[in-house]
Amino acid sequence: MKLCPKCLKHFSDDANFCPVDAARLTPLEGEGGATDSLAARFELGDKLGGSRTGTVHKAKDKQGGGVAAVKIVAASVVALPGVAQRLERELKHIERVASPSVAKVLTSGKRGDDTWVATEFLEGAQTLAEAISARGPIPLEQAAHLIEVIGEALIEAAQVGVV
């Protein structure tokens, strides 16, 4: 099995270039025959979003059978001084957050120069900006509830050393 480094789709071993974006495909086998832990656990699907910091894909969890959100952090971000260590440290802390208001980190790892993080997938979740754009201003009572929920999640994150 081979992987396109641009669109992250999987192709058969006999393919050399991605038919989607013409990128050279890379084998999923790592150095020394070690299997790519991302590809071994998750089957990446649709791209949900992206920015300068990386891309997020909906993924099938081959191990747990559920759906996950996988963020592949841009190599340019991880290469910044201290960022890789900080990311690793914060992931260890956030894995201990057990708030229903925070997506649970399932696992994380490295694939070549890429760092990736898999979290539970929150079906139908919207950002605050998306909710306001779709429905207009949030009523005061609902806004107060959101502030309370966000505050509780931040307190829990602070208690484990994330913020």
C-alpha positions in Angstrom: 0.0 0.0 0.0 1.2 3.5 -0.8 0.2 6.9 0.4 0.0 10.3 -1.4 1.7 12.9 0.8 -0.5 15.7 -0.5 -4.1 14.3 -0.5 -3.3 11.4 2.0 -5.2 8.9 -0.1 -4.1 5.3 -0.3 -3.2 3.5 -3.5 -2.0 0.0 -4.5 1.7 -0.9 -4.4 2.0 -0.9 -8.2 1.1 2.9 -8.4 3.9 5.4 -8.4 2.0 8.8 -8.7 -1.2 10.0 -7.3 -4.0 10.3 -10.0 -5.5 13.2 -8.0 -2.5 15.6 -7.7 0.4 13.8 -9.5 2.5 13.6 -6.3 5.0 10.8 -6.0 3.5 8.1 -3.7 5.4 6.8 -0.7 5.3 3.3 0.7 3.5 2.9 4.0 6.4 0.8 5.3 8.8 2.9 7.3 12.5 2.4 7.8 13.4 -1.1 9.0 10.0 -2.4 7.8 8.1 -0.7 10.6 4.5 -0.1 9.7 3.2 3.5 9.4 1.3 3.8 12.7 -1.2 6.4 11.3 -2.1 4.2 8.3 -2.1 1.0 10.4 -4.7 2.5 12.8 -6.7 5.0 10.7 -8.1 5.1 7.2 -8.2 8.7 6.2 -11.3 10.1 4.6 -12.6 13.5 3.6 -10.6 16.6 4.5 -12.6 18.5 7.0 -10.4 21.6 7.1 -7.0 23.0 7.0 -4.8 26.0 7.7 -1.1 26.9 7.9 -0.9 24.7 11.0 -2.1 21.5 9.3 -5.0 19.6 7.9 -7.8 17.7 9.6 -9.4 14.6 8.1 -12.3 12.4 9.1 -11.0 8.9 9.6 -12.1 5.4 10.3 -10.5 4.0 13.4 -9.5 0.4 12.3 -8.8 -0.6 15.8 -11.8 0.9 17.6 -14.2 0.7 14.7 -15.4 4.3 15.2 -14.8 7.6 13.5 -12.0 9.9 14.5 -10.7 13.3 13.5 -7.0 13.2 12.5 -5.0 16.4 12.4 -1.7 16.2 10.6 0.4 19.1 11.9 2.3 20.9 9.2 6.0 20.0 9.2 6.8 23.7 8.9 5.1 24.3 12.3 6.7 21.3 14.0 10.1 22.5 12.7 9.9 25.8 14.6 12.1 25.9 17.7 10.5 24.3 20.7 7.2 23.5 19.0 7.7 19.7 18.7 8.6 19.4 22.4 5.7 21.7 23.4 3.2 19.8 21.3 4.4 16.4 22.7 4.2 17.8 26.3 0.7 19.3 25.8 -0.6 16.1 24.2 0.4 14.1 27.2 -1.4 16.6 29.5 -4.6 16.9 27.4 -4.9 13.1 27.2 -5.8 13.3 30.9 -8.7 15.8 30.4 -12.0 14.0 30.9 -14.4 16.8 30.2 -17.4 16.1 28.0 -16.8 19.5 26.5 -13.3 18.6 25.1 -12.7 16.1 22.3 -10.9 13.1 23.7 -7.4 12.5 22.3 -7.3 8.9 21.1 -3.6 8.7 20.1 -0.9 10.6 18.4 2.3 9.8 16.6 4.8 10.6 13.9 5.0 9.6 10.3 8.3 10.7 8.7 8.4 14.5 9.3 4.7 14.6 10.1 3.2 14.7 13.5 -0.4 13.7 13.8 -3.1 13.7 16.5 -6.3 11.6 16.5 -9.3 12.7 18.5 -12.8 11.6 18.8 -15.0 12.9 16.0 -17.8 15.1 17.1 -20.6 14.6 14.5 -22.3 17.9 13.7 -20.0 20.0 15.8 -19.8 23.7 14.8 -17.4 26.4 15.7 -18.9 29.4 17.5 -18.4 31.5 14.4 -20.3 28.9 12.3 -23.2 28.8 14.8 -23.5 32.6 14.8 -23.3 32.8 11.1 -26.0 30.1 10.6 -28.4 31.3 13.4 -27.5 34.9 14.2 -26.7 36.2 17.7 -26.9 33.7 20.5 -29.6 34.4 23.1 -28.2 35.5 26.4 -29.3 32.4 28.4 -27.7 30.1 25.8 -24.5 32.3 25.7 -24.3 32.1 29.5 -24.5 28.3 29.4 -21.8 28.2 26.7 -19.5 30.4 28.8 -20.1 28.1 31.8 -19.3 24.9 29.8 -16.2 26.5 28.2 -15.0 27.7 31.6 -15.4 24.3 33.1 -13.4 22.8 30.3 -10.6 25.4 30.7 -10.5 24.7 34.4 -10.0 21.0 33.9 -7.4 21.7 31.2 -5.5 24.0 33.6 -5.7 21.4 36.4 -3.7 18.9 34.2 -1.2 21.5 33.0 -2.5 22.3 29.5 -3.2 26.1 30.0 
